[in-house]
Every structure is written in structure tokens, then in C-alpha cells.
Amino acid sequence: MTPVHVRVPGKVNLALCVGGTDEQGYHELGTVFQAVSLCDEIVAEPLPAGEFRLAFQGEGAAFLPVDDTNLATRAAKLVASHYGVDSGVALTIRKRIPVAGGMAGGSADAAGTLLACSELWGIHAPREELRTLAAQLGSDVPFLLVGGTVHGTGRGEKLAPIPARGTYHWVFALSHGGLSTPAVFREFDRRSSPRPTQLPEALVGALLAGDVPGVGAALMNDLQEAAISLQPTLQRTLQLGLDAGALGAIISGSGPTCAFLVGDEDEAQRLGQTLAVFSGVRAVRSATGPVAGAQVMIEQ
């Protein structure tokens, strides 16, 4: 078996509406995901049966677990168990998606691993089968197999594509510290009452029309106030980007990455330069969306 290379994108939430909790304590969500061109790369290589190894390179690599608590390892073992594979795998993940940044980096790695192991072991599972496995790993994992712009409901795993028009240019301001998703939801519960998870009509209409300024004006995130209360500097970061001309600003997911929508690549570069000198920003990344979900890379 030759190594398999997979590229998998991060995501930004254009809208995140948080409802009540189900019997297992999970919140009902209504969200619009968009996959963006800030991607991790996964290399899967064969190992003898029962051996599963994981290593990281790049963004935040030193802080990531490489044991069975990591979603990528769990994804590999899930494929092996589900399909009865008598083989192991060595996974090397080159990180570009921020760690604990609200851009689903861990979920992306799990989605990419599902695809990589399916190909490495000759299973070639249909995407629908992989999506079923993905839902067992986490709410964001199925979307990272799909990509594009998608309406997510339930816990976020029930997906319906949105035929968004145009290209969206994003600037991401990375924070010095991460935020725990459970902690942000706990703070949301403390501060807020659940609301209906119906998406803003203005946002969906703007996406269908390719109205980029309209999309920027309609960005919304019910978790934003909770994230800011836990990391107040985020409010200054968001305002700085808006003052510098961003069409819209939002905390992605549970944060702390701040996402800014701009009109084109030149504006992205100018905004990135402005944000990079702010002491509350660790680093700045630019990307476009929507892009495809996890894809096998063909070696040249």
C-alpha cells in the first residue's frame, strides 16, 4: 500500500443559532457552515495490524494529544472496526487550521482521516457511508467531508447544501489563547435563554444572490457574547476589523478566532496588515470560500 495524502478544509460559521438541549445535553443548532481554503494535510501510511500512530507538524502541533483521545486516532480505529480491516496506520497531520480556534481543526482532521484510511485500506467507501461514521465522532465532522456552504441542523450534523454564489474572501485573526467549546456553551447557558434556531432570511438570501456585503451585514453568532465574556479582548479585535473596513465580523463557532469578510484579495491583505499589529492578535491568516470538503491529493 502506498501512502495516501488528503487535504481537508477548516470552516467558518456564517450564522450560529443555539436552541435548547436534548436528552443527552446537546444543544439544538441552526448554522450555516462555509468551508474555507485554510487546510490541514493528512498523510496516511500502512502499519502492521493493531498499530496506530499519530504525529503533528505545524500550527499548534506541540499542544495536541497523539493518543486515543485525539479524534483522528478515533477516526482511524472506527474505520478499521467498521469495515473489519486487519491493518494499522501511521498518520502525519500538517496543521494550518488554528488549534482550539472555533474553525473545527480537530473535526477536519477526523474527517480527513476517515477518507485517508478508507483509501489506504482499499475500502473506497461512498461519502454517505463516511458521513454516517463521521456523525459518531462529532457534530462538525460530517460537514468537513462535504464542504461548500451548508445549512446544518440538529447538533449540526444534518446537512442541506446552500447554492451560494460567488467567492468570499476571509481574514482570520488568531488569538493568543484558545477557548474550550464546553466552557463557552456553559457561559452561554448562564447568560442566555435558548432561542429558535431558524436562520436569518437576510443571510440565506444574500448567499443565494452572491451579495457579499449583504452576507457581511447578516453574520450572526449566538455564542459570541459568551466567548467575549471569557476573552474580552475579542471585542476590540472585532471592532478594529470593522473600523478598518471589513464588510462583516464574527467570532467563528465557539471562538476565539475572529473572522472578517472583505471584498477582495487586496482588501484582505490590507486588513491583515492592520490586525497583525494589534497586541491581542497572535497571527493573521487569509482564505477564500467556499471550497470542497476532504479530498485525496494526487501526487505529481
C-alpha positions in Angstrom: 0.0 0.0 0.0 1.3 3.4 -1.0 0.8 6.5 1.3 -2.4 8.5 0.8 -2.4 12.3 1.0 -5.7 14.1 1.9 -6.4 17.8 2.2 -9.2 18.9 4.4 -10.5 22.5 5.0 -11.4 24.4 8.1 -14.8 26.1 8.5 -16.3 29.4 9.4 -19.9 29.7 10.8 -21.7 32.5 9.0 -24.6 32.0 11.4 -24.9 30.0 14.6 -28.3 29.9 16.3 -28.3 28.0 19.6 -31.5 26.4 20.9 -32.4 24.2 23.8 -30.8 20.9 24.9 -31.8 17.4 24.1 -32.0 14.4 26.5 -28.2 13.9 26.2 -27.5 17.5 27.0 -26.6 18.6 23.4 -27.9 21.9 22.2 -30.0 22.1 19.1 -28.3 24.2 16.5 -29.1 26.0 13.3 -26.0 27.0 11.5 -24.5 28.0 8.1 -21.1 26.4 7.6 -18.7 27.5 4.9 -15.5 25.6 4.2 -12.5 27.8 3.6 -9.1 27.3 2.0 -7.2 27.2 5.3 -6.5 23.4 5.2 -4.8 20.7 7.0 -2.9 17.9 5.1 -3.0 14.3 6.3 -0.6 11.6 5.2 -1.7 8.0 5.9 0.9 5.2 5.7 0.4 1.5 6.3 1.5 -0.2 9.6 1.0 -3.8 10.8 -2.3 -4.8 12.3 -3.2 -3.1 15.5 -0.6 -0.3 15.3 -2.0 3.3 15.2 0.4 6.2 15.3 -0.2 9.9 15.1 2.1 12.9 14.7 1.5 16.6 14.1 3.5 19.3 12.3 2.9 23.0 12.1 0.2 25.1 13.7 -0.1 24.2 17.4 1.4 20.8 16.9 3.1 20.7 20.3 -0.2 21.1 22.2 -2.1 18.3 20.5 -2.6 14.8 22.0 -1.5 11.9 20.0 -3.2 9.1 21.9 -6.8 7.7 21.7 -8.2 11.0 22.9 -7.5 12.5 19.6 -10.3 12.5 17.1 -8.0 11.5 14.2 -6.9 8.3 16.0 -10.5 7.6 16.9 -11.5 8.0 13.3 -8.8 5.6 12.1 -9.9 3.0 14.6 -13.5 3.5 13.7 -12.9 2.8 10.0 -10.8 -0.3 10.9 -13.5 -1.6 13.2 -16.5 -0.8 11.0 -15.0 -2.4 7.9 -13.2 -5.3 9.6 -9.7 -4.1 8.5 -6.7 -6.1 9.8 -4.2 -3.3 9.3 -2.8 -0.3 11.1 -1.9 3.2 10.0 0.7 6.0 10.7 -0.9 9.4 10.4 1.1 12.6 9.9 -1.0 15.8 10.1 0.4 19.1 8.9 -1.7 21.7 10.7 -2.7 25.1 9.2 -6.2 25.3 10.8 -5.9 27.0 14.2 -6.0 24.8 17.2 -8.9 25.4 19.6 -9.9 28.3 17.4 -13.5 27.6 16.5 -12.6 26.6 13.0 -13.1 22.8 13.5 -9.5 21.8 13.1 -9.9 18.6 15.2 -13.1 17.7 13.3 -11.4 18.4 10.0 -8.6 16.0 10.9 -11.1 13.4 11.8 -12.9 13.8 8.5 -9.7 13.7 6.5 -8.6 10.6 8.4 -11.8 8.8 7.6 -11.2 9.4 3.9 -7.5 8.7 4.1 -7.9 5.3 5.8 -10.8 4.3 3.5 -8.5 4.9 0.5 -5.3 3.5 2.1 -7.0 0.2 3.0 -8.8 -0.2 -0.3 -12.3 0.3 1.1 -13.2 3.3 -1.2 -16.3 3.8 0.9 -19.0 6.1 -0.5 -19.2 9.6 1.0 -22.6 8.8 2.5 -21.1 5.9 4.5 -18.3 8.0 5.7 -20.7 10.7 6.7 -22.6 8.2 8.9 -19.3 7.3 10.6 -18.4 11.0 10.9 -21.6 11.7 12.9 -20.4 9.3 15.5 -17.2 11.4 16.1 -18.6 14.9 16.3 -21.1 17.4 15.1 -18.8 19.2 12.7 -17.1 16.1 11.2 -19.8 15.3 8.6 -19.6 18.8 7.2 -15.8 18.7 6.6 -16.4 15.7 4.3 -18.9 17.7 2.3 -17.5 21.3 2.2 -19.1 24.1 0.3 -21.8 26.3 2.0 -24.3 24.2 4.0 -27.2 24.6 6.4 -26.7 22.4 9.5 -29.4 21.4 11.9 -29.8 19.0 14.8 -26.4 19.1 16.5 -25.0 20.5 13.3 -24.7 17.0 11.6 -27.9 17.2 9.5 -26.8 18.9 6.3 -28.5 20.7 3.4 -26.4 22.4 0.8 -27.0 26.1 0.1 -26.2 27.1 -3.5 -24.2 30.2 -2.6 -23.0 32.3 -5.5 -19.6 34.0 -5.7 -16.3 33.8 -3.8 -15.9 35.0 -0.3 -12.6 36.5 1.0 -11.9 36.0 4.6 -9.3 37.3 7.1 -8.9 35.4 10.3 -7.4 36.9 13.4 -6.0 34.2 15.7 -6.0 34.7 19.5 -3.1 34.2 21.9 -5.1 31.7 23.8 -7.8 29.1 23.0 -11.3 28.7 24.3 -12.9 25.5 25.4 -16.1 24.8 23.5 -17.9 23.3 26.6 -16.9 26.3 28.6 -18.3 28.7 26.0 -21.6 26.7 25.9 -21.8 26.8 29.7 -21.3 30.5 29.7 -24.0 30.8 27.0 -26.4 28.8 29.2 -25.6 31.0 32.2 -26.1 34.3 30.3 -28.8 33.4 27.8 -32.1 31.7 27.1 -32.4 29.3 24.2 -33.9 30.9 21.0 -35.4 29.5 17.8 -32.8 28.1 15.5 -34.3 29.4 12.3 -31.7 31.1 10.2 -31.8 34.8 9.3 -33.6 35.1 5.9 -31.4 38.0 5.0 -28.3 35.8 5.2 -29.7 33.0 3.1 -31.0 35.4 0.5 -27.6 37.2 0.3 -25.8 33.9 -0.2 -28.2 32.8 -3.0 -27.7 36.2 -4.7 -23.9 36.3 -4.3 -24.4 39.6 -2.4 -21.1 39.7 -0.4 -21.9 43.0 1.5 -25.3 41.6 2.4 -23.7 38.4 3.8 -21.3 40.5 5.8 -24.2 42.5 7.3 -26.1 39.4 8.2 -23.4 37.4 10.0 -24.5 36.3 13.5 -23.4 34.0 16.3 -25.4 33.3 19.5 -22.2 32.2 21.2 -20.3 35.5 20.5 -21.3 37.3 23.8 -20.3 34.2 25.8 -16.9 34.0 24.1 -16.2 37.7 24.6 -17.1 37.4 28.2 -14.5 34.7 28.6 -11.9 36.5 26.5 -12.8 40.3 26.4 -10.0 41.2 24.0 -12.0 39.7 21.2 -14.4 42.6 21.3 -11.6 45.0 20.5 -10.3 42.7 17.7 -13.8 42.6 16.1 -14.2 46.4 16.3 -10.7 47.0 14.9 -11.5 45.0 11.8 -14.9 46.7 11.3 -13.2 50.1 11.7 -10.6 49.1 9.1 -13.4 48.4 6.5 -14.4 44.8 6.9 -17.9 44.1 5.4 -18.7 41.9 8.4 -17.1 40.5 11.6 -17.9 37.5 13.6 -16.4 35.0 16.1 -16.2 31.7 14.3 -18.1 28.9 16.2 -17.2 28.9 19.9 -14.1 31.1 19.2 -11.7 32.6 19.8 -10.8 33.1 16.1 -12.3 36.3 14.7 -13.4 36.1 11.1 -13.7 39.2 8.8 -15.4 39.2 5.4 -13.9 41.6 2.9 -14.5 42.4 -0.8 -11.4 41.0 -2.5 -7.8 39.8 -2.1 -6.3 43.3 -1.9 -8.7 44.3 0.9 -7.8 41.1 2.7 -4.1 42.0 2.6 -4.7 45.5 3.9 -6.9 44.3 6.7 -4.5 41.6 7.6 -1.7 44.2 8.0 -3.9 46.3 10.3 -4.9 43.4 12.5 -1.3 42.0 12.7 0.0 44.9 14.7 -2.7 44.7 17.4 -1.4 43.1 20.6 -4.5 41.0 21.0 -3.8 39.1 17.8 -1.3 36.3 17.6 -1.3 35.8 13.9 -3.4 36.6 10.8 -4.5 34.2 8.1 -6.4 34.8 4.8 -8.5 32.3 2.9 -11.4 32.1 0.5 -14.6 30.1 0.4 -16.5 28.0 -0.3 -14.2 25.1 -1.1 -14.7 21.4 -1.3 -14.6 19.1 1.7 -11.9 16.5 2.3 -10.2 15.4 -0.9 -7.5 12.9 -1.9 -4.4 14.8 -3.3 -3.0 13.3 -6.4 0.8 13.3 -6.3 2.5 15.0 -9.2 
